[in-house]
């Protein structure tokens, strides 16, 4: 089950949005990631911010599949990504166990164990991450804003500047 609804009917113009319902099969992640990256690029985000959004979508979908659905490959996930004047908003809706990851204690990072970086990536790379509990699952809302350009610069970045970086 894959339902895609492009928000821009003209194939000549960059996508203004993306809406899809996919099955919780990891083989579906790459296609969604690429579609969301295309929308983020059309929204005017720079290449680094586009890559950040794509990685975070990848990680969020993997988390839904692994944790909310316990590895089941036949459960629905609704994904939407839309351009806004100040950037993009991506939503991921599942009908899983409803656990809000932001309320869990931080897991110590162990480089020898796979996983554990998705939530860290989302918090560090995106402008905002909100988990909105639903009666029958969870809604994840991720926002990536275009940085306000300094005088004489153009916009398009996205990642928060860290001391000593960028």
N, CA, C and O atoms as a DFTB+ gen file, in Angstrom:
664 C
 N C O
     1  1       0.843      -1.172       0.000
     2  2       0.000       0.000       0.000
     3  2       0.887       1.233       0.000
     4  3       1.562       1.522       0.988
     5  1       0.882       1.938      -1.080
     6  2       1.570       3.212      -1.170
     7  2       0.619       4.166      -1.862
     8  3       0.187       3.921      -2.989
     9  1       0.299       5.240      -1.191
    10  2      -0.549       6.264      -1.776
    11  2       0.250       7.535      -1.804
    12  3       0.739       7.991      -0.770
    13  1       0.390       8.114      -2.981
    14  2       1.136       9.370      -3.094
    15  2       0.226      10.407      -3.709
    16  3      -0.486      10.145      -4.678
    17  1       0.264      11.575      -3.133
    18  2      -0.525      12.674      -3.650
    19  2       0.376      13.884      -3.779
    20  3       0.577      14.603      -2.800
    21  1       0.930      14.133      -4.973
    22  2       1.755      15.335      -5.117
    23  2       0.898      16.565      -4.914
    24  3      -0.233      16.631      -5.395
    25  1       1.431      17.527      -4.209
    26  2       0.693      18.753      -3.940
    27  2       0.775      19.742      -5.083
    28  3       0.092      20.766      -5.071
    29  1       1.601      19.447      -6.068
    30  2       1.756      20.327      -7.208
    31  2       1.487      19.507      -8.468
    32  3       2.325      18.694      -8.857
    33  1       0.331      19.703      -9.115
    34  2      -0.020      18.849     -10.236
    35  2       0.896      18.992     -11.449
    36  3       0.954      18.072     -12.264
    37  1       1.603      20.087     -11.601
    38  2       2.471      20.281     -12.757
    39  2       3.799      19.583     -12.527
    40  3       4.488      19.860     -11.545
    41  1       4.162      18.680     -13.427
    42  2       5.430      17.975     -13.258
    43  2       6.619      18.837     -13.673
    44  3       7.766      18.444     -13.460
    45  1       6.365      20.008     -14.261
    46  2       7.439      20.887     -14.695
    47  2       7.991      21.740     -13.557
    48  3       9.123      22.219     -13.639
    49  1       7.216      21.935     -12.509
    50  2       7.628      22.788     -11.403
    51  2       8.104      21.931     -10.237
    52  3       7.687      20.781     -10.101
    53  1       8.974      22.483      -9.394
    54  2       9.411      21.721      -8.222
    55  2       8.218      21.454      -7.303
    56  3       7.265      22.232      -7.288
    57  1       8.262      20.366      -6.543
    58  2       7.122      20.017      -5.697
    59  2       6.918      21.031      -4.572
    60  3       7.870      21.447      -3.912
    61  1       5.658      21.419      -4.367
    62  2       5.323      22.311      -3.262
    63  2       5.009      21.504      -2.008
    64  3       4.966      22.043      -0.902
    65  1       4.794      20.218      -2.195
    66  2       4.483      19.377      -1.052
    67  2       4.454      17.917      -1.448
    68  3       4.511      17.561      -2.625
    69  1       4.363      17.079      -0.420
    70  2       4.348      15.640      -0.613
    71  2       3.476      15.043       0.464
    72  3       3.614      15.380       1.640
    73  1       2.573      14.154       0.069
    74  2       1.722      13.427       0.997
    75  2       1.710      11.972       0.566
    76  3       1.445      11.676      -0.599
    77  1       1.991      11.063       1.482
    78  2       1.988       9.642       1.147
    79  2       1.613       8.824       2.370
    80  3       1.883       9.209       3.508
    81  1       0.996       7.708       2.111
    82  2       0.800       6.695       3.138
    83  2       1.534       5.465       2.652
    84  3       1.246       4.930       1.581
    85  1       2.487       5.026       3.453
    86  2       3.319       3.882       3.079
    87  2       3.121       2.765       4.091
    88  3       2.559       2.975       5.166
    89  1       3.589       1.581       3.734
    90  2       3.641       0.492       4.689
    91  2       4.944       0.589       5.475
    92  3       5.912       1.197       5.019
    93  1       4.957      -0.003       6.632
    94  2       6.106       0.087       7.539
    95  2       7.222      -0.876       7.150
    96  3       7.800      -1.550       8.003
    97  1       7.511      -0.930       5.885
    98  2       8.574      -1.771       5.353
    99  2       9.810      -0.892       5.132
   100  3       9.720       0.118       4.433
   101  1      10.951      -1.248       5.706
   102  2      12.151      -0.421       5.541
   103  2      12.512      -0.136       4.082
   104  3      13.183       0.858       3.806
   105  1      12.090      -0.969       3.159
   106  2      12.372      -0.731       1.743
   107  2      11.682       0.532       1.232
   108  3      12.030       1.025       0.159
   109  1      10.727       1.057       1.966
   110  2       9.992       2.260       1.559
   111  2      10.683       3.557       1.989
   112  3      10.335       4.630       1.496
   113  1      11.635       3.473       2.884
   114  2      12.227       4.677       3.475
   115  2      12.922       5.545       2.429
   116  3      12.715       6.758       2.413
   117  1      13.723       4.969       1.575
   118  2      14.523       5.762       0.629
   119  2      13.643       6.615      -0.281
   120  3      13.955       7.782      -0.522
   121  1      12.556       6.054      -0.785
   122  2      11.674       6.813      -1.668
   123  2      11.051       8.013      -0.981
   124  3      10.944       9.090      -1.568
   125  1      10.639       7.823       0.272
   126  2      10.062       8.929       1.037
   127  2      11.135       9.976       1.307
   128  3      10.891      11.174       1.161
   129  1      12.307       9.528       1.695
   130  2      13.403      10.467       1.972
   131  2      13.694      11.339       0.749
   132  3      13.827      12.556       0.878
   133  1      13.793      10.738      -0.421
   134  2      14.092      11.501      -1.634
   135  2      12.980      12.498      -1.962
   136  3      13.253      13.625      -2.375
   137  1      11.736      12.083      -1.779
   138  2      10.610      12.988      -2.062
   139  2      10.616      14.175      -1.102
   140  3      10.386      15.310      -1.519
   141  1      10.874      13.925       0.167
   142  2      10.918      15.006       1.159
   143  2      12.103      15.925       0.872
   144  3      11.977      17.143       0.996
   145  1      13.246      15.368       0.495
   146  2      14.399      16.202       0.150
   147  2      14.088      17.105      -1.043
   148  3      14.543      18.248      -1.081
   149  1      13.323      16.614      -2.014
   150  2      12.947      17.435      -3.168
   151  2      12.076      18.609      -2.734
   152  3      12.239      19.722      -3.233
   153  1      11.154      18.364      -1.807
   154  2      10.304      19.451      -1.306
   155  2      11.150      20.451      -0.521
   156  3      10.988      21.660      -0.687
   157  1      12.042      19.965       0.326
   158  2      12.899      20.850       1.119
   159  2      13.770      21.721       0.216
   160  3      13.980      22.902       0.496
   161  1      14.269      21.138      -0.856
   162  2      15.063      21.903      -1.806
   163  2      14.200      22.965      -2.495
   164  3      14.629      24.105      -2.667
   165  1      12.985      22.580      -2.884
   166  2      12.065      23.532      -3.523
   167  2      11.677      24.664      -2.575
   168  3      11.351      25.766      -3.016
   169  1      11.714      24.384      -1.266
   170  2      11.382      25.406      -0.276
   171  2      12.501      26.422      -0.112
   172  3      12.329      27.444       0.553
   173  1      13.658      26.137      -0.723
   174  2      14.765      27.079      -0.661
   175  2      15.788      26.780       0.412
   176  3      16.636      27.621       0.707
   177  1      15.725      25.583       1.010
   178  2      16.748      25.222       1.987
   179  2      18.043      24.913       1.250
   180  3      18.020      24.427       0.119
   181  1      19.158      25.192       1.884
   182  2      20.460      24.878       1.308
   183  2      20.704      23.382       1.293
   184  3      19.966      22.626       1.924
   185  1      21.729      22.948       0.580
   186  2      21.978      21.517       0.414
   187  2      22.248      20.808       1.745
   188  3      21.851      19.656       1.922
   189  1      22.903      21.468       2.656
   190  2      23.179      20.846       3.955
   191  2      21.891      20.666       4.756
   192  3      21.687      19.624       5.377
   193  1      21.026      21.676       4.743
   194  2      19.751      21.587       5.450
   195  2      18.850      20.537       4.813
   196  3      18.137      19.823       5.518
   197  1      18.876      20.433       3.475
   198  2      18.097      19.409       2.772
   199  2      18.560      18.023       3.212
   200  3      17.737      17.152       3.490
   201  1      19.866      17.819       3.276
   202  2      20.412      16.537       3.712
   203  2      20.038      16.238       5.164
   204  3      19.738      15.095       5.509
   205  1      20.055      17.271       6.013
   206  2      19.664      17.096       7.412
   207  2      18.213      16.641       7.520
   208  3      17.902      15.716       8.271
   209  1      17.327      17.291       6.771
   210  2      15.908      16.918       6.788
   211  2      15.752      15.480       6.308
   212  3      15.021      14.697       6.915
   213  1      16.438      15.129       5.220
   214  2      16.355      13.769       4.702
   215  2      16.814      12.734       5.708
   216  3      16.159      11.708       5.891
   217  1      17.934      12.995       6.359
   218  2      18.444      12.061       7.370
   219  2      17.459      11.918       8.521
   220  3      17.219      10.810       9.000
   221  1      16.892      13.024       8.965
   222  2      15.953      12.967      10.090
   223  2      14.668      12.228       9.720
   224  3      14.112      11.514      10.553
   225  1      14.191      12.385       8.498
   226  2      13.027      11.623       8.033
   227  2      13.376      10.138       8.010
   228  3      12.589       9.304       8.456
   229  1      14.551       9.814       7.493
   230  2      15.030       8.432       7.460
   231  2      15.018       7.830       8.873
   232  3      14.493       6.736       9.084
   233  1      15.595       8.549       9.822
   234  2      15.686       8.065      11.203
   235  2      14.315       7.957      11.861
   236  3      14.043       6.992      12.576
   237  1      13.447       8.947      11.623
   238  2      12.116       8.921      12.223
   239  2      11.303       7.735      11.702
   240  3      10.631       7.056      12.478
   241  1      11.361       7.486      10.399
   242  2      10.639       6.343       9.837
   243  2      11.184       5.027      10.387
   244  3      10.415       4.125      10.719
   245  1      12.505       4.918      10.483
   246  2      13.111       3.701      11.040
   247  2      12.667       3.504      12.490
   248  3      12.413       2.376      12.913
   249  1      12.573       4.588      13.246
   250  2      12.122       4.482      14.640
   251  2      10.675       4.014      14.731
   252  3      10.344       3.176      15.569
   253  1       9.807       4.556      13.865
   254  2       8.411       4.105      13.862
   255  2       8.363       2.606      13.567
   256  3       7.676       1.851      14.255
   257  1       9.093       2.190      12.549
   258  2       9.065       0.782      12.152
   259  2       9.601      -0.128      13.242
   260  3       9.045      -1.195      13.500
   261  1      10.672       0.295      13.874
   262  2      11.312      -0.543      14.890
   263  2      10.570      -0.497      16.226
   264  3      10.315      -1.535      16.837
   265  1      10.223       0.719      16.676
   266  2       9.710       0.851      18.039
   267  2       8.181       0.900      18.118
   268  3       7.594       0.204      18.947
   269  1       7.531       1.694      17.287
   270  2       6.074       1.803      17.367
   271  2       5.393       0.549      16.825
   272  3       4.355       0.136      17.342
   273  1       5.969      -0.059      15.785
   274  2       5.355      -1.212      15.143
   275  2       6.094      -2.520      15.399
   276  3       5.694      -3.560      14.876
   277  1       7.162      -2.492      16.190
   278  2       7.858      -3.721      16.561
   279  2       8.352      -4.549      15.389
   280  3       8.437      -5.774      15.483
   281  1       8.682      -3.881      14.271
   282  2       9.219      -4.583      13.120
   283  2       8.176      -5.091      12.130
   284  3       8.537      -5.646      11.092
   285  1       6.905      -4.916      12.424
   286  2       5.858      -5.338      11.472
   287  2       5.998      -4.525      10.189
   288  3       6.206      -3.313      10.241
   289  1       5.884      -5.188       9.038
   290  2       6.100      -4.524       7.749
   291  2       4.793      -4.161       7.031
   292  3       4.822      -3.757       5.868
   293  1       3.674      -4.299       7.696
   294  2       2.392      -4.098       7.018
   295  2       1.507      -3.038       7.675
   296  3       0.294      -3.019       7.464
   297  1       2.111      -2.169       8.461
   298  2       1.337      -1.141       9.167
   299  2       1.469       0.196       8.451
   300  3       2.502       0.467       7.840
   301  1       0.428       1.047       8.517
   302  2       0.471       2.319       7.781
   303  2       1.282       3.396       8.490
   304  3       1.307       3.484       9.718
   305  1       1.940       4.207       7.678
   306  2       2.625       5.417       8.149
   307  2       2.254       6.519       7.168
   308  3       2.473       6.385       5.964
   309  1       1.698       7.599       7.679
   310  2       1.346       8.743       6.836
   311  2       2.450       9.783       6.956
   312  3       2.840      10.170       8.057
   313  1       2.945      10.227       5.809
   314  2       4.027      11.212       5.772
   315  2       3.574      12.396       4.927
   316  3       3.020      12.224       3.841
   317  1       3.814      13.589       5.434
   318  2       3.519      14.806       4.667
   319  2       4.684      15.764       4.831
   320  3       5.306      15.834       5.891
   321  1       4.968      16.496       3.771
   322  2       6.012      17.524       3.799
   323  2       5.515      18.677       2.951
   324  3       5.147      18.490       1.791
   325  1       5.503      19.866       3.528
   326  2       4.996      21.028       2.809
   327  2       5.897      22.234       3.001
   328  3       6.455      22.462       4.075
   329  1       6.020      23.002       1.918
   330  2       6.784      24.244       1.941
   331  2       6.008      25.299       2.701
   332  3       4.784      25.389       2.602
   333  1       6.726      26.079       3.445
   334  2       6.185      27.258       4.107
   335  2       7.131      28.408       3.801
   336  3       8.261      28.193       3.363
   337  1       6.678      29.596       4.028
   338  2       7.498      30.762       3.709
   339  2       8.858      30.708       4.391
   340  3       9.860      31.154       3.831
   341  1       8.888      30.154       5.613
   342  2      10.141      30.140       6.364
   343  2      10.867      28.796       6.334
   344  3      11.856      28.626       7.048
   345  1      10.400      27.830       5.522
   346  2      11.070      26.533       5.454
   347  2      10.111      25.415       5.126
   348  3       9.224      25.577       4.287
   349  1      10.284      24.263       5.790
   350  2       9.406      23.115       5.561
   351  2       8.914      22.550       6.886
   352  3       9.544      22.701       7.933
   353  1       7.751      21.888       6.795
   354  2       7.203      21.131       7.913
   355  2       6.972      19.712       7.415
   356  3       6.344      19.500       6.377
   357  1       7.486      18.744       8.163
   358  2       7.298      17.326       7.852
   359  2       6.514      16.715       8.998
   360  3       6.848      16.923      10.165
   361  1       5.461      15.955       8.667
   362  2       4.727      15.227       9.695
   363  2       4.781      13.741       9.380
   364  3       4.704      13.328       8.223
   365  1       4.917      12.954      10.432
   366  2       4.910      11.500      10.322
   367  2       3.919      10.985      11.358
   368  3       4.078      11.200      12.559
   369  1       2.891      10.300      10.860
   370  2       1.816       9.804      11.723
   371  2       1.838       8.286      11.721
   372  3       1.862       7.651      10.667
   373  1       1.829       7.710      12.933
   374  2       1.738       6.257      13.036
   375  2       0.568       5.883      13.930
   376  3       0.024       6.716      14.654
   377  1       0.197       4.619      13.864
   378  2      -0.883       4.070      14.678
   379  2      -0.308       2.957      15.541
   380  3      -0.888       1.879      15.672
   381  1       0.850       3.251      16.126
   382  2       1.577       2.257      16.907
   383  2       1.265       2.335      18.392
   384  3       0.132       2.598      18.794
   385  1       2.293       2.102      19.197
   386  2       2.118       1.986      20.641
   387  2       1.924       3.325      21.359
   388  3       1.596       3.333      22.545
   389  1       2.115       4.443      20.681
   390  2       1.841       5.753      21.273
   391  2       2.879       6.248      22.262
   392  3       2.634       7.228      22.964
   393  1       4.034       5.597      22.337
   394  2       5.086       6.049      23.252
   395  2       5.694       7.340      22.718
   396  3       6.056       7.432      21.545
   397  1       5.801       8.327      23.591
   398  2       6.406       9.616      23.241
   399  2       7.891       9.541      23.566
   400  3       8.263       9.563      24.739
   401  1       8.750       9.452      22.546
   402  2      10.185       9.304      22.801
   403  2      10.785      10.458      23.586
   404  3      11.794      10.283      24.269
   405  1      10.178      11.638      23.498
   406  2      10.745      12.786      24.215
   407  2      10.572      12.658      25.723
   408  3      11.205      13.401      26.474
   409  1       9.729      11.732      26.189
   410  2       9.533      11.547      27.629
   411  2      10.418      10.441      28.199
   412  3      10.458      10.240      29.413
   413  1      11.122       9.727      27.330
   414  2      11.985       8.638      27.796
   415  2      13.326       9.187      28.256
   416  3      13.799      10.189      27.721
   417  1      13.946       8.544      29.244
   418  2      15.275       8.997      29.660
   419  2      16.268       8.804      28.521
   420  3      16.160       7.845      27.757
   421  1      17.235       9.713      28.405
   422  2      18.217       9.571      27.324
   423  2      18.975       8.261      27.453
   424  3      19.383       7.866      28.544
   425  1      19.151       7.612      26.345
   426  2      19.901       6.362      26.303
   427  2      21.369       6.711      26.140
   428  3      21.718       7.505      25.266
   429  1      22.232       6.138      26.957
   430  2      23.660       6.429      26.782
   431  2      24.129       5.953      25.420
   432  3      23.768       4.864      24.976
   433  1      24.926       6.766      24.766
   434  2      25.425       6.421      23.443
   435  2      26.518       5.371      23.561
   436  3      27.481       5.529      24.312
   437  1      26.347       4.304      22.806
   438  2      27.344       3.243      22.750
   439  2      27.699       3.036      21.282
   440  3      26.890       2.498      20.527
   441  1      28.909       3.457      20.860
   442  2      29.266       3.344      19.443
   443  2      29.335       1.904      18.946
   444  3      29.374       1.674      17.737
   445  1      29.349       0.939      19.850
   446  2      29.416      -0.459      19.435
   447  2      28.034      -1.068      19.216
   448  3      27.921      -2.175      18.688
   449  1      26.978      -0.349      19.620
   450  2      25.612      -0.835      19.413
   451  2      24.941      -0.026      18.323
   452  3      25.020       1.202      18.322
   453  1      24.272      -0.710      17.383
   454  2      23.578       0.044      16.328
   455  2      22.386       0.792      16.891
   456  3      21.798       0.393      17.896
   457  1      22.044       1.876      16.231
   458  2      20.875       2.661      16.637
   459  2      21.218       3.661      17.722
   460  3      22.360       3.765      18.169
   461  1      20.202       4.386      18.126
   462  2      20.360       5.331      19.217
   463  2      20.694       6.751      18.807
   464  3      20.786       7.631      19.664
   465  1      20.878       6.997      17.516
   466  2      21.249       8.347      17.093
   467  2      20.091       9.140      16.475
   468  3      20.219      10.348      16.271
   469  1      18.976       8.488      16.177
   470  2      17.872       9.164      15.505
   471  2      17.345      10.366      16.262
   472  3      17.192      11.442      15.684
   473  1      17.066      10.201      17.539
   474  2      16.532      11.307      18.336
   475  2      17.576      12.409      18.495
   476  3      17.243      13.594      18.479
   477  1      18.824      12.017      18.646
   478  2      19.897      13.004      18.765
   479  2      19.995      13.818      17.475
   480  3      20.100      15.044      17.513
   481  1      19.961      13.131      16.340
   482  2      20.016      13.835      15.046
   483  2      18.865      14.825      14.917
   484  3      19.073      15.976      14.536
   485  1      17.659      14.381      15.231
   486  2      16.498      15.263      15.084
   487  2      16.627      16.506      15.964
   488  3      16.363      17.623      15.518
   489  1      17.033      16.302      17.206
   490  2      17.168      17.453      18.120
   491  2      18.240      18.429      17.666
   492  3      18.071      19.642      17.791
   493  1      19.345      17.908      17.140
   494  2      20.475      18.756      16.773
   495  2      20.359      19.378      15.385
   496  3      20.857      20.482      15.164
   497  1      19.718      18.696      14.458
   498  2      19.724      19.139      13.064
   499  2      18.499      19.935      12.640
   500  3      18.550      20.668      11.653
   501  1      17.407      19.802      13.368
   502  2      16.167      20.462      12.961
   503  2      15.867      21.671      13.838
   504  3      16.352      21.773      14.965
   505  1      15.069      22.575      13.311
   506  2      14.676      23.769      14.064
   507  2      13.741      23.416      15.215
   508  3      13.871      23.960      16.311
   509  1      12.790      22.498      14.969
   510  2      11.832      22.077      15.995
   511  2      11.438      20.628      15.772
   512  3      11.331      20.167      14.636
   513  1      11.225      19.919      16.865
   514  2      10.721      18.552      16.829
   515  2       9.672      18.439      17.924
   516  3       9.960      18.686      19.096
   517  1       8.450      18.064      17.541
   518  2       7.358      17.922      18.509
   519  2       6.679      16.577      18.322
   520  3       6.361      16.177      17.202
   521  1       6.462      15.890      19.425
   522  2       5.677      14.659      19.419
   523  2       4.306      15.009      19.963
   524  3       4.178      15.548      21.062
   525  1       3.274      14.693      19.174
   526  2       1.903      15.013      19.560
   527  2       1.155      13.691      19.723
   528  3       0.776      13.062      18.734
   529  1       0.939      13.265      20.988
   530  2       0.237      11.998      21.200
   531  2      -1.163      12.036      20.583
   532  3      -1.871      13.039      20.666
   533  1      -1.537      10.918      19.964
   534  2      -2.854      10.740      19.372
   535  2      -3.562       9.631      20.154
   536  3      -2.897       8.823      20.802
   537  1      -4.878       9.578      20.108
   538  2      -5.575       8.516      20.854
   539  2      -5.160       7.111      20.407
   540  3      -5.279       6.152      21.170
   541  1      -4.679       6.997      19.179
   542  2      -4.346       5.689      18.630
   543  2      -2.951       5.636      18.017
   544  3      -2.720       4.877      17.076
   545  1      -2.028       6.426      18.531
   546  2      -0.669       6.419      17.993
   547  2       0.072       7.703      18.302
   548  3      -0.065       8.260      19.391
   549  1       0.863       8.176      17.340
   550  2       1.702       9.351      17.558
   551  2       1.805      10.163      16.266
   552  3       1.786       9.620      15.162
   553  1       1.914      11.461      16.441
   554  2       2.171      12.380      15.333
   555  2       3.478      13.098      15.646
   556  3       3.604      13.756      16.678
   557  1       4.440      12.967      14.752
   558  2       5.715      13.659      14.867
   559  2       5.679      14.850      13.911
   560  3       5.373      14.695      12.729
   561  1       5.991      16.030      14.427
   562  2       6.037      17.239      13.607
   563  2       7.468      17.765      13.661
   564  3       7.987      18.091      14.728
   565  1       8.096      17.839      12.483
   566  2       9.472      18.323      12.378
   567  2       9.471      19.571      11.504
   568  3       8.872      19.591      10.429
   569  1      10.154      20.615      11.984
   570  2      10.242      21.863      11.234
   571  2      11.706      22.197      10.977
   572  3      12.561      22.081      11.855
   573  1      11.960      22.611       9.753
   574  2      13.291      23.111       9.410
   575  2      13.085      24.498       8.811
   576  3      12.489      24.653       7.745
   577  1      13.583      25.481       9.511
   578  2      13.443      26.865       9.046
   579  2      14.679      27.291       8.278
   580  3      15.795      26.832       8.523
   581  1      14.432      28.180       7.348
   582  2      15.551      28.826       6.670
   583  2      16.160      29.808       7.669
   584  3      15.424      30.499       8.374
   585  1      17.473      29.883       7.742
   586  2      18.057      30.874       8.647
   587  2      17.796      32.272       8.114
   588  3      17.692      32.491       6.907
   589  1      17.694      33.190       9.026
   590  2      17.556      34.582       8.606
   591  2      18.910      35.029       8.078
   592  3      19.918      34.918       8.776
   593  1      18.939      35.532       6.852
   594  2      20.239      35.909       6.282
   595  2      20.828      37.134       6.979
   596  3      20.119      38.056       7.383
   597  1      22.128      37.105       7.100
   598  2      22.836      38.284       7.602
   599  2      22.769      39.345       6.509
   600  3      22.557      39.014       5.342
   601  1      22.945      40.591       6.863
   602  2      22.907      41.627       5.826
   603  2      23.857      41.296       4.680
   604  3      25.035      41.014       4.898
   605  1      23.334      41.331       3.464
   606  2      24.138      41.055       2.285
   607  2      24.230      39.591       1.911
   608  3      24.847      39.265       0.897
   609  1      23.627      38.670       2.709
   610  2      23.659      37.243       2.404
   611  2      22.293      36.783       1.931
   612  3      21.284      37.454       2.146
   613  1      22.280      35.616       1.278
   614  2      21.019      34.998       0.901
   615  2      20.729      33.860       1.859
   616  3      21.638      33.351       2.516
   617  1      19.454      33.450       1.944
   618  2      19.085      32.374       2.868
   619  2      19.318      31.021       2.236
   620  3      19.683      30.927       1.064
   621  1      19.102      29.949       3.034
   622  2      19.174      28.613       2.480
   623  2      19.862      27.591       3.357
   624  3      19.828      26.407       3.022
   625  1      20.478      27.971       4.450
   626  2      21.174      27.019       5.316
   627  2      20.203      26.153       6.064
   628  3      19.391      25.466       5.443
   629  1      20.254      26.159       7.366
   630  2      19.281      25.402       8.120
   631  2      19.805      24.866       9.429
   632  3      19.121      24.989      10.446
   633  1      20.981      24.279       9.454
   634  2      21.468      23.681      10.692
   635  2      21.827      24.779      11.676
   636  3      22.382      25.816      11.314
   637  1      21.490      24.518      12.939
   638  2      21.818      25.481      13.981
   639  2      23.336      25.595      14.110
   640  3      24.038      24.583      14.113
   641  1      23.828      26.792      14.215
   642  2      25.271      26.979      14.371
   643  2      25.692      26.584      15.781
   644  3      25.015      26.923      16.752
   645  1      26.766      25.894      15.891
   646  2      27.319      25.483      17.189
   647  2      28.606      26.258      17.408
   648  3      29.279      26.642      16.452
   649  1      28.943      26.485      18.663
   650  2      30.194      27.163      18.951
   651  2      31.357      26.408      18.350
   652  3      31.484      25.197      18.528
   653  1      32.204      27.127      17.640
   654  2      33.386      26.512      17.064
   655  2      33.129      25.750      15.773
   656  3      34.048      25.143      15.222
   657  1      31.896      25.772      15.282
   658  2      31.559      25.068      14.040
   659  2      30.986      26.055      13.057
   660  3      30.468      27.106      13.434
   661  1      31.084      25.710      11.813
   662  2      30.540      26.473      10.696
   663  2      31.185      27.818      10.681
   664  3      30.877      28.640       9.818
